Amino acid sequence: MTETTYPEIREAVQKLCARFPGEYWRALDREMAYPTAFVTALTEAGYLSVLIPEEYGGSGLPLSAAAAVLEEIQRAGCNGGACHAQMYTMGTVLRHGSEAQKRRYLPEIASGALRLQAFGVTEPTSGTDTSALKTTARRDGDHYVVNGQKIWTSRAEHSDLMLLLARTSPVPEGGKRTEGLSVLLVDMREALGRGLTIRPIRTMMNHATTEVFFDDLRVPTGNLIGEEGRGFRYILSGMNAERILIAAECVGDAKWFIDKATAYAKDRRVFGRPIGQNQGIQFPVATAYAHMRAAELMVREALRLYEAGTNPGPEANMAKMLAADASFEAANACIQTHGGFGFAEEYDVERKFRETRLYQVAPISTNLILSYLAEHVLGLPRSY
């Protein structure tokens, strides 16, 4: 499994991740604790700011560099879910923020003085139907007054800034439900306890996700990203990048599972021979490898189109779906190869199994990707 893109970055990320072995992640998992030391190390090494232009203190590299970083984090057995959002949420600021906003926030994000990790979009009653969200931001002088609720707002407790999507005006008569939505950059350091409440949600994996409540939270109008009422378009423009990066993580997960299963199958001896000699062990792992490679190629194609300036919606969605499927298939094969030991904490397989299972559901479910492809690629009638 040779890597052709960014070999120096990949090697450096591998060395950094070696400082955070399975014991580190297992200890955090037991306590549902945030990997502060790991995120700090990534930040100090400059990996979380690879997409920020050099003039603002970043590396100014393309999306494929960010994909390489995240893939290697996952392949090393670590978990980029603690910080990956910074890479795709900042795109909204980069593309649609004012020059003043960029100069105010991006250098501090690049240096690690500020964390932009929270993304307030999903709501309990609307789920993936973003156009039906109910959180409102009413203009009052030089502030917006925000009321509502978000759910699955991961890393809210560990972020300084949140990108928030809220309704700033009602849906116009005969207009689209996506109109009237705006993006605000919320400084949570100032907001917490002054209209912002964060409630952690315990999940099957250590993902630091939360529910967030807004009660007359005042946000300066200067924190509006772009134009009022065009927020849905701004969020959409970043979703291709989000899906491609998550796909790269899933490819990394799949490689970790395949490497782990292969090594164990060579060493584990039953009935006087290594279990890897049995086709019942070989074939599921080999199939998972083939599917991982196919997904990896789709990720590369999505990256190529994205960096060429096109809008690769189909490719980004397919990359995410195929990579999530591949990582989950590899996870199953890895557990089956390990037998009972696959469920033992010390092998890290069960932890990674739980972590990679998320990507069948988030940031967009497999069913919604299939609906998108059916309607927008195959031309079938809209199903919802």
Backbone torsions as a table, in degrees:
resi	resn	phi	psi	omega
1	MET	NA	77.0	-178.6
2	THR	-82.4	145.5	179.9
3	GLU	-108.3	134.1	-175.4
4	THR	-107.5	-17.1	-176.9
5	THR	-104.6	131.6	175.6
6	TYR	51.6	55.0	-178.0
7	PRO	-61.3	-34.8	-179.6
8	GLU	-67.4	-43.2	178.5
9	ILE	-63.2	-44.8	-179.1
10	ARG	-59.4	-45.2	-179.4
11	GLU	-63.7	-40.7	-179.6
12	ALA	-67.4	-39.9	177.5
13	VAL	-64.0	-40.6	177.8
14	GLN	-59.6	-42.2	179.7
15	LYS	-65.5	-41.2	178.3
16	LEU	-63.4	-45.1	-177.2
17	CYS	-65.6	-27.0	179.0
18	ALA	-62.6	-20.2	177.2
19	ARG	-77.9	-7.2	-177.3
20	PHE	-128.3	74.1	-174.9
21	PRO	-76.2	-176.0	-177.0
22	GLY	-54.8	-36.6	-179.6
23	GLU	-58.3	-39.2	179.6
24	TYR	-61.3	-46.7	-176.6
25	TRP	-72.8	-34.5	178.4
26	ARG	-65.2	-40.1	178.8
27	ALA	-63.8	-42.3	177.4
28	LEU	-64.7	-39.4	-177.1
29	ASP	-61.6	-40.9	-179.4
30	ARG	-62.5	-35.3	-176.2
31	GLU	-98.5	-1.8	-173.7
32	MET	53.5	44.9	-174.4
33	ALA	-100.4	152.6	-179.1
34	TYR	-80.2	138.0	-178.3
35	PRO	-79.6	65.9	-174.5
36	THR	-57.2	-45.5	-177.6
37	ALA	-62.7	-39.6	179.8
38	PHE	-66.2	-46.8	-179.6
39	VAL	-64.3	-39.0	177.5
40	THR	-62.7	-42.3	179.7
41	ALA	-64.3	-42.2	177.5
42	LEU	-62.9	-40.9	-179.2
43	THR	-65.2	-48.0	-178.1
44	GLU	-63.8	-30.3	178.3
45	ALA	-80.3	-8.0	176.0
46	GLY	88.2	7.7	-174.8
47	TYR	-75.8	-24.6	-179.8
48	LEU	-85.4	-3.9	-179.7
49	SER	-118.4	21.3	-176.4
50	VAL	-63.6	-27.3	-177.7
51	LEU	-87.3	-14.6	-179.0
52	ILE	-75.3	130.4	-179.9
53	PRO	-56.5	151.8	-177.8
54	GLU	-58.8	-33.8	-178.1
55	GLU	-63.9	-18.0	177.8
56	TYR	-107.7	12.0	174.4
57	GLY	99.4	3.3	179.1
58	GLY	-98.0	-165.9	-178.5
59	SER	-95.2	-20.0	179.4
60	GLY	66.3	31.3	-178.4
61	LEU	-92.3	160.8	-179.9
62	PRO	-76.9	175.5	-175.6
63	LEU	-61.2	-31.3	-179.3
64	SER	-61.9	-28.6	176.6
65	ALA	-69.3	-42.3	176.7
66	ALA	-62.9	-39.1	178.5
67	ALA	-62.9	-40.3	178.9
68	ALA	-63.6	-42.0	178.5
69	VAL	-60.0	-50.6	-175.9
70	LEU	-67.8	-38.3	178.0
71	GLU	-60.3	-44.4	-177.5
72	GLU	-69.7	-33.4	176.0
73	ILE	-59.4	-47.6	-178.9
74	GLN	-68.6	-40.9	-178.2
75	ARG	-64.0	-26.6	-179.9
76	ALA	-81.0	-2.7	-179.8
77	GLY	90.8	5.3	177.3
78	CYS	-90.3	-174.9	-177.0
79	ASN	-133.3	106.4	178.9
80	GLY	-75.2	-6.9	179.6
81	GLY	-60.4	-17.9	179.4
82	ALA	-74.3	-13.5	-173.3
83	CYS	-150.3	-3.1	-173.1
84	HIS	-62.8	-26.5	-176.7
85	ALA	-61.2	-29.6	-178.9
86	GLN	-59.3	-31.5	-177.7
87	MET	-71.6	-38.1	-177.0
88	TYR	-99.6	-18.7	175.8
89	THR	-75.7	-32.4	-177.0
90	MET	-67.3	-17.2	178.1
91	GLY	-60.8	-33.8	177.9
92	THR	-63.5	-42.0	177.7
93	VAL	-68.7	-42.8	-178.7
94	LEU	-61.4	-42.9	-174.5
95	ARG	-86.1	-32.0	-169.8
96	HIS	-123.7	-7.7	178.5
97	GLY	-74.6	158.0	177.2
98	SER	-75.6	164.4	178.4
99	GLU	-61.5	-38.4	179.0
100	ALA	-63.2	-41.4	178.8
101	GLN	-65.3	-41.2	179.3
102	LYS	-62.6	-44.6	-178.0
103	ARG	-70.4	-28.0	179.8
104	ARG	-75.9	-41.2	-170.2
105	TYR	-104.5	-40.7	-170.0
106	LEU	-62.6	-42.4	178.4
107	PRO	-60.3	-38.2	179.9
108	GLU	-73.6	-31.4	174.2
109	ILE	-67.1	-42.0	-179.9
110	ALA	-63.3	-39.0	-178.1
111	SER	-79.1	-17.2	-176.8
112	GLY	95.0	-1.2	178.0
113	ALA	-67.0	-27.7	176.3
114	LEU	-126.6	144.1	173.9
115	ARG	-112.2	125.8	172.7
116	LEU	-109.2	89.6	-173.3
117	GLN	-121.8	-16.6	-172.9
118	ALA	-100.6	139.8	-174.5
119	PHE	-132.4	101.8	-174.9
120	GLY	-92.9	90.7	-179.2
121	VAL	-125.6	-58.3	-172.9
122	THR	-67.7	141.6	178.3
123	GLU	-125.6	155.6	-176.3
124	PRO	-58.8	-35.0	-174.2
125	THR	-92.6	-17.1	-175.0
126	SER	-109.6	-24.8	-180.0
127	GLY	56.9	-127.8	-178.1
128	THR	-78.1	-10.8	177.5
129	ASP	-78.6	75.9	-172.9
130	THR	-59.0	-33.1	-177.0
131	SER	-66.3	-15.4	-178.1
132	ALA	-97.5	10.9	-177.2
133	LEU	-64.1	152.7	-172.5
134	LYS	-112.7	-9.8	178.6
135	THR	-64.4	129.9	-176.1
136	THR	-114.7	152.0	173.8
137	ALA	-130.9	102.0	-176.5
138	ARG	-95.1	130.8	-178.4
139	ARG	-73.9	131.8	179.1
140	ASP	-140.8	92.5	-177.2
141	GLY	66.7	-123.6	-178.3
142	ASP	-97.5	22.5	177.1
143	HIS	-135.3	159.3	164.2
144	TYR	-102.6	140.7	175.5
145	VAL	-105.9	114.4	-171.6
146	VAL	-101.4	132.4	174.6
147	ASN	-136.6	137.6	178.2
148	GLY	148.8	-159.3	-172.7
149	GLN	-153.0	140.9	174.0
150	LYS	-125.3	155.1	178.4
151	ILE	-134.8	158.8	-175.3
152	TRP	57.8	35.8	176.5
153	THR	-87.0	86.8	-173.9
154	SER	-70.3	147.1	176.8
155	ARG	66.6	14.6	-179.4
156	ALA	-59.7	-33.7	-180.0
157	GLU	-74.0	-13.8	-173.8
158	HIS	-122.1	20.7	-178.7
159	SER	-124.5	147.3	176.0
160	ASP	-89.6	-30.6	-175.5
161	LEU	-124.7	149.0	175.9
162	MET	-131.1	133.1	168.6
163	LEU	-85.7	120.2	-174.2
164	LEU	-118.5	129.5	174.8
165	LEU	-102.3	122.6	-177.4
166	ALA	-142.3	159.4	178.8
167	ARG	-86.3	119.4	179.7
168	THR	-100.3	-12.7	175.5
169	SER	-153.4	150.0	-179.3
170	PRO	-66.2	161.5	177.2
171	VAL	-63.3	124.4	180.0
172	PRO	-65.4	150.4	-179.5
173	GLU	-57.5	122.7	-179.2
174	GLY	77.4	2.4	-179.0
175	GLY	-91.1	179.5	179.4
176	LYS	-84.8	147.9	178.9
177	ARG	-66.9	-17.0	179.9
178	THR	-80.1	-9.3	177.3
179	GLU	-81.4	151.0	177.3
180	GLY	86.7	8.0	176.3
181	LEU	-99.8	141.0	-177.0
182	SER	-133.5	157.2	178.9
183	VAL	-108.0	127.2	176.5
184	LEU	-117.4	142.9	173.7
185	LEU	-97.3	109.7	-174.7
186	VAL	-97.1	125.6	173.9
187	ASP	-85.2	101.9	-173.5
188	MET	-72.4	-18.9	176.1
189	ARG	-63.8	-37.4	178.7
190	GLU	-84.6	-28.5	-171.9
191	ALA	-83.0	-29.9	-174.5
192	LEU	-61.7	123.7	-178.4
193	GLY	84.3	-3.8	179.1
194	ARG	-122.8	41.2	-179.2
195	GLY	117.9	-9.2	177.9
196	LEU	-115.0	125.9	175.9
197	THR	-125.1	135.8	-178.9
198	ILE	-117.2	128.6	177.5
199	ARG	-122.4	117.2	-179.8
200	PRO	-65.6	148.4	174.9
201	ILE	-119.5	119.9	176.8
202	ARG	-78.4	132.0	-177.9
203	THR	-126.5	179.2	-177.5
204	MET	-71.5	-11.8	174.7
205	MET	-133.9	163.5	-177.6
206	ASN	-81.3	90.6	-172.9
207	HIS	-121.7	2.3	175.6
208	ALA	49.7	48.3	-179.6
209	THR	-100.2	159.2	-171.0
210	THR	-146.5	170.1	167.0
211	GLU	-111.6	137.6	-174.8
212	VAL	-123.3	133.9	-178.8
213	PHE	-117.8	137.3	177.9
214	PHE	-116.9	123.4	-178.8
215	ASP	-130.4	93.5	-177.8
216	ASP	55.6	40.0	176.4
217	LEU	-72.8	128.4	-179.6
218	ARG	-97.9	122.8	-179.9
219	VAL	-121.3	126.8	-178.9
220	PRO	-57.7	142.7	179.1
221	THR	-63.4	-23.0	177.0
222	GLY	-66.3	-11.7	179.2
223	ASN	-92.9	5.9	173.8
224	LEU	-69.8	128.3	177.2
225	ILE	-90.2	121.8	179.0
226	GLY	69.0	-144.7	-178.1
227	GLU	-95.5	147.2	176.5
228	GLU	-65.1	137.6	176.9
229	GLY	88.5	-5.6	-178.3
230	ARG	-109.7	15.8	-173.6
231	GLY	-62.6	-34.8	-178.6
232	PHE	-61.9	-40.1	178.3
233	ARG	-63.9	-39.0	-179.4
234	TYR	-65.3	-42.1	179.4
235	ILE	-65.4	-43.9	-179.8
236	LEU	-58.8	-39.2	-175.4
237	SER	-64.4	-21.1	178.8
238	GLY	-94.6	-8.1	-174.0
239	MET	-73.4	-30.0	175.8
240	ASN	-62.4	-43.9	178.2
241	ALA	-62.3	-42.7	179.6
242	GLU	-58.3	-47.6	-176.3
243	ARG	-68.3	-36.3	178.1
244	ILE	-66.3	-42.9	-179.1
245	LEU	-67.6	-40.8	175.9
246	ILE	-62.6	-39.0	177.1
247	ALA	-60.3	-41.6	178.1
248	ALA	-62.2	-39.1	176.2
249	GLU	-62.0	-42.9	-179.6
250	CYS	-64.6	-37.7	174.8
251	VAL	-60.6	-43.2	176.9
252	GLY	-61.5	-42.9	175.9
253	ASP	-58.6	-47.8	-178.9
254	ALA	-58.3	-41.5	179.2
255	LYS	-64.1	-39.5	178.5
256	TRP	-61.6	-47.9	-179.3
257	PHE	-62.5	-42.3	-178.1
258	ILE	-67.0	-43.5	177.5
259	ASP	-61.6	-42.9	-178.2
260	LYS	-65.0	-45.9	-179.1
261	ALA	-65.2	-41.8	-178.6
262	THR	-63.4	-45.9	-179.5
263	ALA	-62.9	-43.0	-179.3
264	TYR	-66.5	-40.9	-178.4
265	ALA	-65.5	-27.3	177.2
266	LYS	-76.0	-34.4	-173.2
267	ASP	-92.0	-33.2	-175.0
268	ARG	-74.6	121.4	-178.6
269	ARG	-112.4	128.6	175.9
270	VAL	-136.6	138.7	-176.6
271	PHE	56.5	33.5	172.3
272	GLY	81.4	11.6	178.9
273	ARG	-152.4	158.6	179.7
274	PRO	-65.7	140.6	-178.5
275	ILE	-65.8	-21.8	178.1
276	GLY	-67.4	-9.4	176.8
277	GLN	-78.2	-16.3	-178.1
278	ASN	-86.7	131.4	-179.6
279	GLN	-64.7	-26.1	176.5
280	GLY	-62.9	-24.3	174.0
281	ILE	-91.1	-43.3	-175.7
282	GLN	-61.6	-48.6	-168.1
283	PHE	-64.6	-45.2	178.2
284	PRO	-61.1	-39.0	179.8
285	VAL	-70.1	-41.1	178.5
286	ALA	-65.6	-38.4	176.7
287	THR	-63.8	-43.4	178.0
288	ALA	-61.0	-38.3	178.0
289	TYR	-63.3	-45.1	180.0
290	ALA	-61.4	-42.3	-179.9
291	HIS	-69.2	-34.8	175.9
292	MET	-63.7	-42.8	-178.8
293	ARG	-65.3	-39.2	177.4
294	ALA	-62.9	-43.3	178.5
295	ALA	-64.1	-39.9	179.6
296	GLU	-60.5	-40.3	178.7
297	LEU	-67.1	-35.5	176.7
298	MET	-68.0	-36.8	176.0
299	VAL	-62.0	-43.9	179.5
300	ARG	-62.7	-39.1	178.9
301	GLU	-66.7	-41.8	178.3
302	ALA	-62.4	-41.3	178.0
303	LEU	-63.9	-42.3	-179.8
304	ARG	-59.9	-46.1	-179.4
305	LEU	-67.8	-41.1	179.7
306	TYR	-61.0	-45.2	-177.1
307	GLU	-75.3	-14.9	174.4
308	ALA	-83.7	-2.5	176.2
309	GLY	90.2	9.4	178.1
310	THR	-88.0	179.7	178.7
311	ASN	-112.2	84.9	-170.7
312	PRO	-83.9	58.8	-179.8
313	GLY	-56.6	-52.6	-180.0
314	PRO	-59.4	-45.0	-176.9
315	GLU	-67.6	-39.9	178.5
316	ALA	-63.6	-42.9	179.8
317	ASN	-67.9	-43.4	178.8
318	MET	-64.9	-38.9	178.4
319	ALA	-60.5	-44.6	-179.6
320	LYS	-64.4	-45.2	-178.4
321	MET	-65.5	-49.0	-177.1
322	LEU	-64.7	-38.6	-179.4
323	ALA	-70.9	-39.5	177.1
324	ALA	-64.7	-40.8	176.3
325	ASP	-62.8	-42.9	-178.1
326	ALA	-65.4	-42.0	-179.1
327	SER	-67.6	-37.3	179.5
328	PHE	-71.2	-37.4	176.1
329	GLU	-63.0	-43.9	178.8
330	ALA	-64.6	-36.9	178.2
331	ALA	-63.0	-43.8	178.3
332	ASN	-63.2	-44.1	179.4
333	ALA	-63.3	-36.6	-179.2
334	CYS	-67.6	-44.0	177.5
335	ILE	-62.5	-44.7	-178.5
336	GLN	-63.1	-38.6	178.5
337	THR	-63.7	-39.7	-178.5
338	HIS	-78.5	-16.3	-176.7
339	GLY	61.1	-136.7	-178.3
340	GLY	-59.9	-32.3	-179.0
341	PHE	-66.3	-21.4	177.3
342	GLY	-64.4	-20.5	-179.9
343	PHE	-96.5	-3.4	179.9
344	ALA	-82.6	132.0	-176.2
345	GLU	-54.7	-39.0	-171.4
346	GLU	-65.1	-18.0	-179.3
347	TYR	-88.0	-10.8	178.1
348	ASP	70.1	-4.7	-177.6
349	VAL	-66.3	-45.3	-177.8
350	GLU	-66.0	-33.4	177.7
351	ARG	-66.7	-48.7	-179.7
352	LYS	-66.6	-32.7	176.2
353	PHE	-59.3	-47.0	179.8
354	ARG	-64.8	-39.9	-177.5
355	GLU	-66.7	-43.2	-176.1
356	THR	-76.8	-20.1	178.7
357	ARG	-62.2	-28.6	-179.0
358	LEU	-54.9	-35.7	-168.1
359	TYR	-78.5	-0.8	165.4
360	GLN	-75.0	-20.7	-173.8
361	VAL	-110.2	-40.7	-173.9
362	ALA	-125.4	155.4	-2.0
363	PRO	-76.7	-1.3	171.6
364	ILE	-149.8	140.5	-175.2
365	SER	-75.7	156.3	179.2
366	THR	-57.5	-40.0	-178.2
367	ASN	-62.3	-39.0	-179.9
368	LEU	-69.9	-33.9	174.7
369	ILE	-63.7	-43.4	178.5
370	LEU	-63.1	-39.0	177.2
371	SER	-63.6	-41.3	178.3
372	TYR	-61.0	-47.8	-179.2
373	LEU	-64.1	-40.9	-179.5
374	ALA	-60.8	-44.4	-175.9
375	GLU	-79.9	-51.0	-168.9
376	HIS	-89.2	-19.5	178.7
377	VAL	-105.9	-44.3	-176.7
378	LEU	-91.7	-11.9	177.3
379	GLY	75.7	21.3	178.3
380	LEU	-79.4	160.6	-178.5
381	PRO	-62.6	146.5	178.8
382	ARG	-60.8	134.1	-174.0
383	SER	-96.1	-5.7	-178.5
384	TYR	-149.0	NA	NA
